[in-house]
Amino acid sequence: MPTEIKANCSDPILADEEDSGIDNESGASSTQSLTESILQHVYENGRRYHAKSVGRYHMPSDEKEQDRLDLHHHNILQLLGGRLTMAPFEHDPNMVLDCGTGTGIWALDFADCYPASTVVGIDLAPIQPNYVYPNVKFELDDLEMDWTFNYQFDLIHSRNMATSIKNWPRYFEQMYDFANAGGYVELTEHDMNAFRCDDGTMPEDSAYGRWLKPTTAAMKKAGLSPYQTLKDYTTLLEDAGFEIVQTLEYKVPCGGWPKGKKEKYLGFCWAEDLKTGFESYSKALLVNGGGLAPQEADDLIAECLKTLAERKQHVYYYTWHIVARKPL
């Protein structure tokens, strides 16, 4: 089946010319088991990281990051028109897997909206709630180890795993192996190749670009794949055996600079995400692998936050949502 790309990116995002202010408000696991050290943490650079994540996942797991992850879930729902899934199910899928579940918010929302489904959320860090719906369970594991589930899934959900997965072909092959025939995979990732601008307001020496370049270089050094494109993801899914059902591409504005109520609200939502997201994505990478001193990393992040608040640079990046199906 040929790849179908549906994009909402043909038109530029218009800036609000009247806006020049500064935003000051704005059960037993069926997978590989972990050791008793699952509750241990590492504290560095003013943030808390889960001990099992060191060398595998470079973002913090503290309360500040958990709040950002929940806000990020809201922001993705804004892009998808409030839908938790874009897969064309005629009835509640039986078994659902949420890869890198984080706080578990997507898994909990899905289980609430689809009560006939059983949702399994997998993550390295134990930051999920203890009291959940009866059709939800959370398991602690590394998704890059061999999957040993004793059941198949009708839907496998994966969101923003570019900061986690090193072997994407193997990741998608395991999805294929554990998906039922006719089952769906949904993938949400964003473009880390560049910040973009349609009206020339972003200078060549923008803080955004000066932050992104060393951050993605450090990701690459850590064995991650920050430079993958929408085509790369769809090709990898097809190589694993999936058929691409739908691809969606969104322009996500950095800050509340766009014209129009809906677009401006979206920009402000993502600005709130970025207020802690710049540090979450890059602090450990820049200091531990990027060769920057902690103060140098802080200064670069502070420049990005200042630029974000000023709303003078009309910058956006792409977010992609892909629906693929395992053939019958």
N, C-alpha and C positions, 0 to 999 in steps of 0.2 A: 504494500500500500504506500503510495507516495506521501512524503511529508507535506502536511498542510500548515502553513504559517499564517495565522491571523494576527495582524498587528494593529494597534491603535496609534501608531507612531508616524503616520504619514504627515501629520500637521505639526508645526512647532507649538510649544506651550507659550502662550502669550503672557508677557509680564504685565503686572498692574503698574502702570506708569505713575499712579498717584501714591504708590506705596514706597516710601524711602526711609521709614522709621526703623528703629532697632528693636528687635524682639527680646524683651527682657522677661516675658512670661511664657512664657510659652508652655501469688501462689508459688510452687516449685518451678524454677526456671527450666525451660526446655532448651536453653542455649548454653554456651560455654559459661561455667560458673566463675565468679570472682572470689577473691580472698576476703578475709575479715577486715582488710584495710579499706573497705569501701567507704567508711565514714571519715577517713583521714583527709586533711586538707593541707595545702601549702599557701602561705601568706607571703606575698611579695608585691612591691610597687604599690602598696596601699590597697590591694585587692586580694580576694580569696579564690584560689583555684583548687579544683578537686585533685587529690593526689594521683588517682588513676588516669587523669587526663594529661598529665605532664608528658610531653613528647608526642601526644596524639591529638589533643585538642587545646588550642592556645587561648581560649577565652575564659573569663572568670565564671564562677558559679555562685557568687554571693547574692545577697538580696537586691542590690542595685541592678545586677544583670538579670535576675529573675523578673524584676519589674519591667525591664526593657523587653525581654522576651514576650511577656504578656501584651505589652503595647504593640510589639511587632506583629503578633497574631491579629490584633485589631486592624493594623494597617494593611496586612495581606487581605483580610476580609473586605476592606474598602476597595481594593483593586478588583477582587473577584465578585463584586456586587453582593457581598454578604454570604456567599456560598462556601460551605466547608469543603465541598467536592464538586468538580466539574465533570466527573465521570457520569455517563448516562445510565445510571442504575434504574431499573424498573421497580425494584423492591430493596429493602435493607440488605446490604452485603452481609454475609455470614461472619467471616473472620476478616479483621482489619489490622494491619500493622502500621504503627507510627514510628518511623526511624528517627532517632535523635529527638525524642519527645520533649526534652527540656523540662519545663514546669508541668507538662502534661495537658496544657490548656486545649490544644487541638483535639487530643484524644478524648478529653472529658466532654467537650462541646459536641463532638461527633457521636459519642455514646448517648448523650442526652437527646440529640435529634434523630438518631437511628437506634431505637431501643431494642430492636431485634438483632443488632450487630454485637459481636464481641470484639473489643478493641484492646490490642496489646501494644503498650508503649515501651520502647527500648532506649536506654541512655546509659552513659558511663557514670554520671553523677546522680546521687540519690536526692534530688531536689523536688520530687513529685509529692503531692499530698498523700497522707495516710488514709484519709476517708474519701472513698470514691464511689461512683455508681457501681452496682453489682455486675455490670457488663464491661467493666474496665479492669485491667491489671497492668501493673508496671513491673518491668524486669530490668536489672542492671547488667549490662553487657557491652562488649565492643563489637560493633557491626562489621568490622573488618576481619574478625575471626570467622571460623567456619560456622555457618548457621546450622543448628541442629534441632529446629522446631519439629514437633511431631504432628504438625497440621499444616495445611496450605491456606493461602490468603486470597480473598476476592478483591481486596484493595490494599496496596502498599503506598503509604504516604511518606514523602521525603522532602524536607524543607531546609534550605540554607545549610547544606552539608559540605559546601566547598571549603569550609574551615576545618573539616574533620576527615574527609575521605581522601586517601592517598592512591588507592587502586580502584579507579572508577569502573574499568571493565569488569573486574571481579565483583564489585558491588552490584552492578546491574545483572550479572550472571546469576548471583545468588537470589536476587529478586525474581528472576525468571524461573529458577528452580523451585521457588517456594510460592509462586503464584498459581492459582487454579487456571485451567484453560478458560479463556474468556475473561480472566481477571484483569484488573487495571492497576497501573502505576501512575501516581501523580507526583511530579517533581517541580519544586519552586526554587529557583536560584537567581542570582543577580549578576550583572556584568561588572567584573572587577578590572576590566582592561583600561577604562578611562571614565572620568567625569566628562559630561558633554554640555554644550551650550549652543543654542540656535541663533543668538542675537549678538554675539561678539562681546558680551559683558564679562567673560572669564578671561583674564590675562594669562599669558603663557607661564608666568611664575606664580599662578594661583596657589594658595595654601593647600587646596584640595589635591592638586596634582603632586605637589611636593610631599604630601602625606601618603598618597596612594602608591607612588613609585617604590619607596623603600619598604612599605608594608607588603605589597605583592611580591617583591623580591625576597623578603624574609619568608613569606609563605612558600615560595618556590624552593628556597633553600631547605625548608623543613619537610619537603617531599610532597607538598600539596599542589594543586593545579588551578591557580587563580586566574589563568589567562584563557580558560575555556569559554567558548561562545555558545550561543543558542544552537548553532549547527553542530558543534562538537557534542553537545548533550544528546541531541536527537540521533546523531550518527551512532553514538555509543549504545543507545537504547536499541536501535535497529540491529546493530551488530550482535547484541545479546539475544535477539530473536523477537523483540516487540514490534508491533505495528503502531506508528504514531497516529493518534486519533485527532488531536488538536494541540496547537501551540499558540500561546498568547504572549504578546510582548507589550510591556507598559513603560512609559516614561514616568519616572518617580522624581518629582521636584525636590531639591534640597532647600527647604525653607518655604516660608509663606509668601513668596514673591509672585506666584502666578495670578493672572486675572481670572475672575470667575469664582463664585462661592465654593463650588465643589472642589475645584483645583487648588484653591487657596487652603481649604481645610485639609486636603491631602498633604499639601506642602508643610503645614504646621505640624501635622501628625508625624511625618517623617523627620521633621526638625527635632521633635521631642525624642524620637528614637536615636537620632545621631548625637544628641547632647551627651549621652553616655556611650553610644555605639562607637564613636571614633576611638575612645580609650579601650573599650572592650575588644575591638577587632585588632588593635595594633600594639598596645603597650607591651605585652609580653614578647611579641614578635620583634618589635623594634629594639628592645633592650637585650633580649637573650640571643637573637639571631641577626639583628639588623645593624649591630655595631654602634647604636646610639646610647649615650648616657641617659639615665632616667630623666634628668632635667631637660635634656635635648628633646626627648620624646614628648615630655609634658609641654614644652614650648611649641612644638609643631602641632600638637593636638589643640592647644589654646588658640593658635592662629586659625585653625579650621573652625573652631567654635565662634570666634569673633567674626569671621567671614559669613558664617551661617546666620548669625544674629543681625548683621547689617543688611542682608537681603539685596545687595547690590549686584552680586554675581548670579545670573539666572541659570543655575546649573542643575542638571538632572543626571540620572543614570538609568539603565534598563533593568527591569525585573522580568523574568520569564517564568511562565507556568506551562508545563507540558503534561498532556494526558496520553498514555500509551497503553496498549492492550496486548496480552498474551493471546496468540491465535487459538481459535477453537480446535 
